[in-house]
Amino acid sequence: MKTLLLLRHAKSSWHDDSIDDHDRPLNDRGRRDAPRMGALIAEKGLVPDRILTSTAVRARTTAAAVADACGFQDDLIEVGEMYLAPPVTLLECAARQSASITTMLLVAHNPGMATLVSAIAGESAEMPTAALAQVRVDGEWADLAEAALTLVDVWRPKQL
């Protein structure tokens, strides 16, 4: 059994409309929420073996803050195709990872994250900024598209 963690990036700033979407930074709330979610990951004993993140500034910054707060000891892996990716692309990125990894965190964007979590849950699931979903994977990463995926829990910063 493996664990897939799905994290929507923390709240980003819309303060400067001259900044390209890919380059938007986190706002104050995002800078507060990302470490809170990392602390939750540590508290739940879910520190990942690998973190994949979208290349967008808001996702990379979220991933770095979460990694620091949960005690992740490896390098973040930036994946360009995760930027605004649909669920199938997110699963394909995870499926390419080594079988030796037992817990993996993906940091990406809506609507892909909410759509993926909803599909796994079998009902509509909201993924506001910095929301974290824990998914049990009964199978291997390479077979992720056919593996049994079970939504274990979803945590949202406002609920902590």
N, C-alpha and C positions, 0 to 999 in steps of 0.2 A: 504494500500500500504506500502511496505517495501523497504528498500534500501540495496543492497549488494554492498560492495566495494571490488574490487579485486586488490591486490597490489603485483606485483612481487618484490621480495627482491631487495635491492640496490646492486650496483656493488661490487663483492667480489674479494678478492686477490688470485692470482695464484702464488704469489711470492715464496712460499715454497711448493714444490711438495711432501714433506714428510707428509704434513697434509692431513688427510682423507677428502674427499669431504664434509661430514657432518659438519666438524669442521672448514671449511674455514671462516676467518673473512672478514669484509668489508675492502675495500681499501679506499684511501683518497676520491675519487669521491663518493663512496657509503656513507661514513660518512657525506658528504656534501648534497647529494641528499635526503636521508631519512628525515631529518628535513624539507627540502623544501616541500616535499610531505605532511608532517604533517601540515605545515602551510597552504598549499592549502586546505586540508580537513577542517581546522578551518575556513578559508576564505569563503569557499563554504557552510558553515553551515552543514557539514556532519559528525560531531564528532560522532563516533560510540558508541553504547551501549555495544558492545562486540567486542573484537579482538581475533581471533583465528590465531595462527601462527604455521608454521612448527617448528620442534625442531632443525633444522639446525642452527648453530651459525649465519650465515648471515641473515637468516629470523628473528630469535629472536632479533638480534641487530637492524635490520630495524624496526621491530614492536615496540621496546622500544623507538627508536628515534622518530618515527611517533607519538606514544602515547604521549610522552612528548611535542612535538611541537604542537599537536592539542588540548591538554588539557584533554585527556582521563583520567578518574579518577579511573578506576577499574584495576583489575589484568589482565595481558595477560594470555590467555589459550593456552598452548602448546599442540599440537596434533601430535603425532608421525606419524600417517598415512598420514599427509599432506606433508611429506617429499617426493618430486618428484612424487606427486600424480597425477593421471589422473583426468580429469574433473568430472567424476561421483563420485569419492571419495571426491573431494572438495565440491560438492553439498550435499553429504551425511553428511559430517561434519557440514555444515550449517543447514541442515534439522533437526538435533538433538537439536537445540537450542530452548530456550523458546519463545513462541508466544509473550511474552511481549516486546521482543527486536524489535525495529523498524529499526535500522541501524546497520549492522554488517560488519566488515572488516576481510577479509581473507588475510594472508600474506604467499605466497608460491612461487612456482618455475615454470619455463618453462620446458618442453613444455606444461604442464597442464594448466597454466594460459592463454597462447596464444590460445590454442585449445578451451578452455572454452569461452573466449571472442569472438573468431571467430565464434563459434557455435551460440552464442547469437546474434551477429551482422549479421549473415547470409552471411558473407564474411570474407576474410582473414584480421586479425587484428594483428598488431605487438605489442608485449609487451616487450620492452627492459627493462633492469634493472630499477627498481623504477617506472615503469609505473603504473598508477592507472586508473582503470575502474569503472565507476558508473553504476549500473544496477538497474532498477526499477523492483520490484517483485510484481506482481498482484496476491497475494495469501499469504498463510501462509508458514513459514519455513518448517513445517512438510510435506507440499505438494509441496515442491520446485521442484521436478522432473516433476510435471505436471503443475506448475504455468507458467503464461505468463511472460517471462523475456525480458526486453527491454534495450538495451544498450543506456544509456543517453549521456555519454561522456567518452573520454579517454584522460588523460593528461600524457605527457612524460616530464621528467626533462629538456631535451634540449629545449623544447618549452616554458618553463616558463621564 
